[in-house]
Amino acid sequence: MPDFLIISGTKDTASMNIRERLLTSSQFQFHKIDSKWHNNIIYELSRFDEQEERNSRIEGNRIYLGLTNTSLIHLNDLKLAETEINFDYVIIASRHRSQTSRPALLVHTTGNWGKEAEYGGNPRELSYASALLRKSGFLSLLFNSEKVKLEEFAIDVEVTHHGPSVLKKPLIFIELGSSEEEWTNVNAAKVVANSIIETIVRFLQYNENEDQKIGLGFGGTHYAPNFSRLEQENNIAFSFICPKYFIKDLDKTMIDQMIGNTVEKIDFFVIDWKGTNSEEKQHLIEILSEFNIPIRKTKDFK
């Protein structure tokens, strides 16, 4: 049974806000354990309050809450040799910053498509990823934001971007954005905290049901609206999504990384047909045709 580490960072206002909501939640309890991680105290999820179904869903799975003093996008060492805990998947609670400062809750996998790595990780390197974990994060944010009517916040899937890229554990970022006003918003942080736990429950259910197809996405803009729509309306989940402005940087090596670093078996390559121009389509299809994986268009799905 898989175990999970939720990571928050001391240098990130939103991350610490989310951490506080996790530790003070009335829906579930964490308790302190003897082990440390990154020289900080570790907590472990004890149980849900009066939710027998969810308690049974996570029975046998250990869910840890860790704290690091390292910048989250530059977290290049999990220091597993220095801790007694072990885990299989990582969820990083983080802030999101944008030029528009639009209130938003977001989820994405990590890695760099191009020759630069200004925001952590290495150039042309992708992290390990789980499509089911990333989709679980997105749908959990939708579910919890609608439950409390957090209507001013957009719920977005972002394309794969920034670091870390070197960790050997599948990871996602779940983010609270996009300015100081939102980072310190208690209600929004509570939604993210609840969504992180919901993400794990949904992920375990997807694994049990085995009813999701797994895709790699290509094209479109940074907030990937066509891929998020597909996930809401179909049994398909995406691990990595490469936006249109990096398509010409793709080669067989990068596609091999996308396939090899996804923990699930890939069923489809999916191209946002309207979100790519003719040159990008031609470049993509030439590369993707070298693989024995079906190529689909976003418009092929409902």
N, C-alpha and C positions, 0 to 999 in steps of 0.2 A: 504494500500500500504506500502511495507517495506521501512524503512529508513536505512541508512548506515553510519558507522563511519570508516574513514580511519585514522590509527594511525601511527605516526612517533615518533622516540625517539631521545632525545638530545644526548644520549650516543652512538649513532650508526652513523658512517660516511655515510654509504650508505643510511640509512634511511633519513638523513637530506638532502642528495643530491637529493633523489627522491622527498622529500617534496618541495624543491626549484623548481624542474621542474613542479610540480603540480601548484604551485603558480604563475609561470611565463609563463605558457603554452599559446601558441597562438590559441590552439584548443578549450579551455574552460576557464571559469573564475570562481574564487572563490572570495567571498567578506567576510569581517570581520563582525561578529555578536556580539551582546552585551554579550552573555553568555560566560562562561569559562568552561574548562574541565581540570582536574588535575592542576588547578591554572594557566592555559595557555590560550591564545587567541584561539578562535575557528573560523574557516572559513566555509562557506557554498558554495556549487557549485551553480553558478547563471545560466549558460547556456552554450551551445556549440556555437561556432562561425559558422554561416551560415550552420547549419546542422539541418534542420527542423525536419527530421525524428527522430534524436536522442533527440532533445529537447522535442518532443512529447512523446518519449519512457520513459523519466524520469520525465515527468510532474506529479506532485503529490508526487514524492519521494524526500525526503530530503537527501542530501549527505554532510556529515560534514568532516572536516579535523581537527583532534586533535593532540596535542603534549603532550608527557609525559617525565618526567625526570627519570622515572623508567626504568630499564633494560627491554627490550621487552619480553624476555623469562620468566621474573619474574613478569610480570604484573598480579597480583593476585586480584586487586581491581579496578573496573571501576569507583568507587566513584559516582554512579548514583544519590545518595541523595544530592550531592554537585553541581549538574549542572541542568540547565533547559532543556537541550536537551534530546531527547529519540531516540533510534535507535534499529534496529532488528538484523543487521549483522555487523561483524567487519572484516576489511581487514587491516593487519599489514604489513607495508612496512619495510623491514629489510635487513641487510647484510647476506650473506652466507659465511661461511669459510670452506675450505676443505684442506686436506693435500697436494693435488696436485696443489692447487691454479688455477684450471681450470676455465676459464671464463664461466659463466653460469647464466641463469635466471631460477628461480625455484618457485614452488608452492607446498604447503602441508598443511594438517591439523595437529593438535597438540595433544600431550598426551604421556604417558609413558606406555609401555607394561610390563616392568619388575619391580623388587623390588628396583631399584635405580632410582633416579630423579636428576642426576647430573646437568642437564641443565634446571632447572625450572619445575614447576608443582609438582604433588605428584606421588609417586609410584603407578603403576597399576591404573592409572586414565586417562581418555580421556576427551578432551574438547567436547563441542557441535560442530556439524559440519553440513555443507550442501554439499552434493555431487554435486549439480548443481552449487554452487558458486565455488567449487574447480575446476571442469571441466572448467567453464567459465574463471577462471584465467589461466589455462594451455593453452587453445586455444587462449586466448587474447595475451599471450606472444608469441606464435607462429606467430600469425597474424601480430603483430606490429614489431617483429624482422625481418620477411621476407620483410615487407614493406620498411624498411630502409637498408636491406641487412647487418644485424648485424651478419655476417656469422661466426665470430670467437667464438660466444657464443653458448654453448649448451642450449637447452630448455628442462628442466627436470621436471617430477613429482617425488617428494620424498615421501617415505613412511611416515606414521604418526610418529612424534618424537618431543621431547622436550616440554617445557612449553610455555605458561600457560595451565593448565588443569582445573582450578576451575571456569573460567568465564562462566556465564550462557547465553552467547550469541554465536551463531554459528560463527566461525572465521576461517580465513585462513591466512597463511603467504605468501606473494609474495616477493621474495628475489633477490638481486643483489650480485653475487659472482664472484671470491671467494678470492680476496686479495685486498690490499689497492689500487692497480692500477685500478681495476674494480670499487671499491666502490666510487672512485672520478671521474669516467668516465661519463662525462655529457651526451653523446649520449645514453649510456646504461641506465642511470637513466631516461632519457626522454622516452625510450621505456617502462620501468617499469611503469612510471607515466601514460603514455597513456594506458597501459594495465590494470591498476587498474580501470580507468574509463570505459574502454571497458568491463571489467569483470562484472561490474554492469549492463551495457546495455545488455550483453549476458544473464546474470542471469535472468533478467526480461523477456527476450524473451523466455527462456526455460520454465519459470513458466507459461507464457501465452500459449505456444504451447502444453505443457504437453506431449511431444514426447520422453522423455528420460526414460530409465529404470535405476533403482538405484541398485548399487552393493556394497558389502563389499569385499575387496581383501585380499588374503592370499598367501604368498610365494614370491620368487624372492629376488632381491637385493635392496639396498637402493634407487637406482634411478628408480626402477619400470618400466623398458622399456616395458614389455609386457602389463602392465595396461595402460600406456600412448598410446601405439599403439591401444589398444581396444577403447580408448576414441576418438582417431582421426578417426577411421574407422567405428565406430558403435554408435548408439544412446544409449549409456550407460555411466553413471557417477559414480565415486567411492567417497565415503566420507572418510572412513578409509581404510588404506592398512597396514597390518601387515607383515613385512618381515620374511623370512624363519628362521632367527636366534632367533626370539621370539615366533615361533609357539608352541614350547613345554611349554611355559609359559601360553598359553591360557587355559582358563577354561570357564565353563558356565557363570560365573559372568562377565568375560571380553567380551564375545559375547553379553550378555545382554546389556552391556554398549555400544558396537558398534551399536546395533540396536536402543536402547533407546535414544542415544545422536545424532543420525542422524535425522534431521528434516523431511526428506522425508521417505516414506514407502519403506522398502527394498524389492526388487524383487528377487535378487539372492545373494547367496554366490558364489564367483568366485575364484578358486584355480589356481595359476600359476603351472601347472602340471610339467613342466620341471624344474621349480624353487623350487621344494621341493623334498626331498628324501622320501624313502618308510616309514620310521618311522614317519616323519612329516605328510605325507598323512594319515597314519593310525590314528594318534592322532587327526588330524583335523576332519576327517570324523566321528569319534566316537562322538565328541562334536557337530559338525554341524548337525548331524542326529537327534539330540534331538529337533531341531527347525523345524517348518512347513514352511521352506523356501527352494526353489530348490537349489541344488548344481550344479554348472557348472564348466567346465575347460576353461582356456583362449583359448585353441585350438578349443572349440566349436563355437567360434565366427569367423567371417570372418577375 
